[in-house]
Amino acid sequence: MSDSQKIKVKIADIAVGSSPDILTTFGLGSCIAVMLYDPIVKVGGMNHFLLPKNSCAKKDKNLAKFSNTGIEILIKKVKDLGAKKERLIAKLAGGANMFPALTKNPIGQKNIDAAIKTLEKHSIDIVSKDVGGNWGRSVDFHLSDGKVEIRSYKIGVKKI
């Protein structure tokens, strides 16, 4: 029997943990779940962000809501748990265009691009992703091995 704890990551939230914890989030539409993992110490974290950058909402104090500030905080939090930045790998999920007939410049794609740009800025490799499309996702991030299970009504279960 496992002593794993399931830690919920809400919208515009960041959570970190270590093996055997599982970080979970629900209802990713255009939002992105950025997951960082250090496979040596089995420490990881997740940022469920809504918008590409905080200049979109200058008065908003919740920095986890934005790609550029949320990922920065996430990196610091996993390092505080013993992760080394040079060992971090990233996985991404979300970034859907939930209303393709109505949107010519979808926020989901802007969120995907912002996450990739921020991770590149920090030299963190994205090893896998399940992004885009026009369906929602829920995610379980297993810190025992870094595996991510993505559930969706449209595509079923996928592991990255």
N, C-alpha and C positions, 0 to 999 in steps of 0.2 A: 504494500500500500504506500502511495506517495504522500509526502508532506507538502505537496505543492499548494500554493495559494493562488487563487484567481483574482487578479487585480484589475478592476474596471478603469478604463481610460475614457473619460467623458469627452464630449465635443469641446474643443478649445482647452485641452488638458494635456498634461505630461505626467507619465508615471515611469518609475524605474524599479528594477528588482534583480534578483539573482536566482540561479538554479535552485530548486525546481519550479519557481513561480511561472505563472502564465499571465501575460498581459492581454487583455481583451477589450475590443471596442465594437460598437454596433452602429449601424446606420451610416456607413460611409457612402455618400453620394458624390458630390463634387469635392468634398473634403479629402484630405490625404492622411493616411497613417504612415509616418516615417518611423521605422524601427531600426535601432542601432544595436549591435551585438559585438561583444568581445568574446571570441570562442575559447580563449585560454582561461579566463577567470569566470566565464559563463555568467556575465553581467550584461544586462540590456535595458533598453527603455523604448518608450513609444511616445510620439507627439501626434495628436489628432488635431490638425490645424484646418482652418476654414478659408483663409485668404492668403494670397501670395506675399504680401508685405505690409508692414505696419503703417506705411504712409497712406494706406487706404483709409485708415481710421485713426487719425493722430491722437484723439482723446481717449482711446481705448487703453485701459491699464492692463488688460489680460494679454500678456505677450505670448502666451501659448497659442493664441488664436491665429498667429501669422507664421508663415514659413521661415522668414529670415530670422526673426527673434526666437521662435519656438525651437528651431533646430539648435540654435546657439545654447539655449538653456538646457536642452536635452543632452548635448555633448558634455556640458559641465556636470550635470547630474550623474551620468554614467561614469565619468572620470572620478567623481567623488566616491563612487562605490568600488573603485579599484581598476576600472577599465583603462587601457592605454589608447590614446587617440590613434596612434599609428596601426593598431590592430583592429580598429572598428570597421565593421562592414554594415552596409545598409540594405534594407528591403523596403519597398514602397507598395502601397495598395490604395485604391480609390481613384479620385480624379475623373469621375464619370460626367458625361454630359446628360443630365437627367431629362432635359427637354430639348432634344435635338432639332425639332421642327421650329422651335422658337428662338434658338440661340445661334448667332453667327460666330461669336467670339466667346466660347464657353469658359466659365471660371474654372472648370475642372482641368482643362488643358493649361491654363495659366498657373494653377496650383502645381501640376506635374512639372512644368518648366521651372518654377521657382524652387521646388524641392531639389531638383537635379542641380540647378545652378548653385544653391547654397551648399550642397554636399560636395560638389566639385571644388568650391572655394576652400573647403576644409580638407581636401584630398581624401575624402572617404568614398570608397568604391561601393557602387550599387551592384550587388551580386544577383538580385532578382527583383522583379516587380510584376504586379498585376494591376494595371492602370488603364484608364480610358473606358471605352464602351458607353453604354447607356443604362447600366444597372447598378444597384446598390450592393454593398458588401459588408460583411461582418468578419472580424479577424481575431484569431487566437495566436499569440506569439509565445512559443515555448522556449523558456530561457535555459532549459536543460540541454538543448541541442541547436537552438537558433532557428528551428523550423517554424514556418508560418502556415496556418490553415485558414483559408479564405472560404467563407460560405456565401452563396448567393442563390436566390430563387431562380434566376435565369440560367446560371451555369453550374449549379450544384456546389460540390466541394473541390477545391484546388489546393495543392500544397506547393509552396515556393520556398 
